[in-house]
Amino acid sequence: MKKSRLIWMAALAMVLMAGCGQKAAPAPQPTTPVEQPSGSTPSTPEPKLTKQNITVYYSDSDLMDLQKEEQEVSFAEDIEKYKKTLTMLEKPQKTEEHFPLWKDFHYHSVTFDKGTLTIDADSKNQYNLGAGGEGMALTALLKTFFQYAEVQKIVILEDGKKTESLMGHVEITDPFTRDSLK
């Protein structure tokens, strides 16, 4: 009898010890699905686009004069504005009248810091514009970007390094300033 009591007490002690320290898990709360209007999916809000009218400069077909073309640039962040403007220099809207001086221009990066716009060009770019065309291309770029009041200097690098010239005719070792256009 003593043995059976001991066994029962040991079993009872084990059951009590196994139950100690355990908390009952809270019952899961039912969730109510949020209904979406039919045909729509949840999404993040679109960034607010700023639109700005600018003048982009190209050449005439004879590479004699710069031609103006009014275009609109839409952007969410300023750096986007500069990249889109650079792309606009490659593609005039009036293709019959305007010749792009920056056609097929490839670059590694465009950055803006403390008033200085830096364009890091790819050294593999091919230019066939001659001395006059190179000067006109740089003037078109400068006139286009200096429309932005915050751009005080423009630096053109090649593969991340200073270079003497993009096409071998016009020196670009120093940053361009607004005075460069005078």
Secondary structure, DSSP 4 states (H G I P E B T S, - for coil): -HHHHHHHHHHHHHHHHHHTTPPPPPPPPP-PPPPPPTT----PPPPPPEEEEEEEEEE-TTSSSEEEEEEEEEESSHHHHHHHHHHHTT--S-TTT-B-TTTT--EEEEEEETTEEEEEE-TT-----HHHHHHHHHHHHHHHHTTSTT--EEEEEETTB--S-SSSSS--SSPEEGGGG-
